[in-house]
Amino acid sequence: RKRKKELYNTSNQYSDDCRNLEATFTLTSTVLFAVGQTIGSGIFVSPNEVIRHVGSPGMAIVIWIASGIISLTGALSFSELGTMFKRSGGEFQYLKAAYGEIWAFVYMWVCGVIRNSLGCAVIALTFSSYLIGLAMTPDDLYYTLVHKSVASLGIIVIIAINIYSTRMGVVLCNFFCVLKLLALTFLIVLGGWKLCEGSTENIAQGFKNTNMNPGEWTTAFFAALWSYSGW
């Protein structure tokens, strides 16, 4: 009992002496962060990849609908797990309860070192492609070097901003989320405008020239699911 009392006093003293983390997320910032995470940045890259691998607009729509259903089932499953495990940790807590600590640790290690890092790299390269595309073409001599350098610089800048100030990081996150929503709104309006003008030649093709290779469908599924990765 004396030992427990000493530990209790020590933990209280420790918590009193420690600095609390700065609370920088407001309700608006939280909503924008959730929306930004739900709408994956792959939406600006995936449509071209999906149509390129399946070969027809009809099959591309099927891929998008099927991927949406898969993502919905995943989101509903995570919602149920979130109500069952009221502890912070997300997937770590779920895997720990199901398979034990070692597999939960391995999964989080893979996410931190491989999966999330690859995702950041792809997003950075995509950003770099759009940015330098304003002044260069892939045929230019130093295009590859500039492409990768700008992507690396973008990652370094984002890391530096979040290290310097969490509040500035939240502002930047909100800015990119709003920018993403504006870009998507513009594309939707532009597509609707073209349809109203009678530009339906792509839709009229239906399933014509569909690639029947299952391997290509699998790659298209990966591309579409990346856009739904927020769940």
FENGIDA-V599702 format. One record per residue. RES is the residue in one small letter. SS is DSSP state (H for helix, E for strand, - for the rest). BURIAL is # if it has 16 or more other ideal C-beta (glycine too) atoms within 10 Angstrom, else .. D_FIRST is the distance of its C-alpha to the first C-alpha in Angstrom with 1 decimal. Layout:
# FENGIDA-V599702
RES_SS_BURIAL_D_FIRST / RES_SS_BURIAL_D_FIRST
This chain:
# FENGIDA-V599702
r_-_._0.0 / k_H_._3.8 / r_H_._5.4 / k_H_._5.1 / k_H_._6.3 / e_H_._8.7 / l_H_._10.0 / y_H_._10.5 / n_H_._12.4 / t_H_._14.3 / s_H_._15.4 / n_H_._16.6 / q_H_._18.5 / y_H_._19.9 / s_H_._21.2 / d_H_._22.7 / d_H_._24.5 / c_-_._25.9 / r_-_._29.2 / n_-_._29.6 / l_-_._32.2 / e_-_._35.5 / a_-_._36.3 / t_-_._39.9 / f_-_._40.6 / t_-_._42.4 / l_H_._43.5 / t_H_._46.8 / s_H_#_45.4 / t_H_._43.1 / v_H_._46.1 / l_H_#_48.3 / f_H_._45.7 / a_H_._45.3 / v_H_._49.1 / g_H_#_49.7 / q_H_._47.3 / t_H_._48.9 / i_-_#_52.4 / g_-_#_52.3 / s_-_#_54.4 / g_-_#_56.2 / i_H_#_58.3 / f_H_#_60.6 / v_H_#_61.1 / s_H_#_60.7 / p_H_#_63.8 / n_H_._66.1 / e_H_#_64.3 / v_H_#_64.2 / i_H_#_67.9 / r_H_._68.8 / h_H_#_67.2 / v_H_#_68.3 / g_-_#_71.8 / s_-_#_72.4 / p_H_#_71.1 / g_H_#_70.7 / m_H_#_68.4 / a_H_#_66.5 / i_H_#_65.8 / v_H_#_64.7 / i_H_#_62.3 / w_H_#_60.8 / i_H_._60.5 / a_H_._58.9 / s_H_#_56.4 / g_H_._55.6 / i_H_._54.9 / i_H_._52.6 / s_H_#_50.7 / l_H_._50.5 / t_H_._48.9 / g_H_._46.4 / a_H_._45.6 / l_H_._45.1 / s_H_._42.8 / f_H_._40.7 / s_H_._40.6 / e_H_._39.3 / l_H_._36.7 / g_H_._35.6 / t_H_._35.0 / m_H_._33.1 / f_-_._30.7 / k_-_._29.6 / r_-_._28.0 / s_-_._29.7 / g_-_._31.4 / g_-_._34.5 / e_H_._36.0 / f_H_#_33.1 / q_H_#_30.9 / y_H_#_33.8 / l_H_#_34.6 / k_H_#_31.0 / a_H_._30.8 / a_H_._34.2 / y_H_._34.5 / g_-_._31.2 / e_H_._29.9 / i_H_._32.7 / w_H_._35.5 / a_H_#_34.0 / f_H_._33.6 / v_H_._37.2 / y_H_#_38.6 / m_H_#_37.0 / w_H_._38.2 / v_H_._41.7 / c_H_._41.7 / g_H_._40.7 / v_H_._42.9 / i_H_._45.9 / r_H_._46.3 / n_H_._45.4 / s_H_._47.1 / l_H_._50.2 / g_H_#_50.2 / c_H_#_50.1 / a_H_._52.9 / v_H_._55.1 / i_H_#_54.6 / a_H_#_55.4 / l_H_#_58.5 / t_H_._59.6 / f_H_#_59.2 / s_H_#_61.1 / s_H_#_63.9 / y_H_._64.5 / l_H_._64.4 / i_H_#_66.7 / g_-_._68.9 / l_-_._70.3 / a_-_._71.9 / m_-_._72.0 / t_-_._72.9 / p_-_._71.6 / d_-_._75.0 / d_-_._74.4 / l_-_._74.1 / y_-_._70.6 / y_H_._69.2 / t_H_._66.5 / l_H_._65.3 / v_H_#_65.2 / h_H_#_63.5 / k_H_._60.6 / s_H_._60.4 / v_H_#_60.1 / a_H_#_57.5 / s_H_._55.4 / l_H_._55.9 / g_H_#_54.8 / i_H_#_51.5 / i_H_._50.9 / v_H_._51.7 / i_H_#_49.3 / i_H_._46.5 / a_H_._47.4 / i_H_._47.4 / n_H_._44.0 / i_H_._42.6 / y_H_._44.3 / s_-_._43.4 / t_H_._41.5 / r_H_._43.6 / m_H_._46.8 / g_H_#_45.6 / v_H_#_45.2 / v_H_._48.6 / l_H_._50.2 / c_H_#_48.6 / n_H_#_50.0 / f_H_._53.4 / f_H_._53.7 / c_H_#_52.7 / v_H_._55.4 / l_H_._57.8 / k_H_#_57.1 / l_H_._57.7 / l_H_._60.9 / a_H_._62.1 / l_H_._61.5 / t_H_._63.2 / f_H_._66.2 / l_H_._66.5 / i_H_._66.3 / v_H_._68.9 / l_H_._71.1 / g_H_._71.0 / g_H_._71.9 / w_H_._74.7 / k_H_._76.1 / l_H_._76.0 / c_H_._77.9 / e_-_._80.5 / g_-_._81.0 / s_-_._79.3 / t_-_._78.4 / e_H_._79.8 / n_H_._76.4 / i_H_._75.2 / a_H_._78.6 / q_-_._78.0 / g_-_._75.4 / f_-_._74.4 / k_-_._77.4 / n_-_._76.7 / t_-_#_73.2 / n_-_._71.8 / m_-_._71.0 / n_-_._68.9 / p_H_._65.4 / g_H_._64.0 / e_H_#_65.3 / w_H_#_63.7 / t_H_._60.3 / t_H_#_60.6 / a_H_#_61.6 / f_H_#_58.6 / f_H_._56.3 / a_H_#_58.1 / a_H_#_57.8 / l_H_#_54.2 / w_H_#_53.4 / s_H_#_54.7 / y_-_#_52.4 / s_-_#_49.4 / g_-_._47.5 / w_-_#_46.0
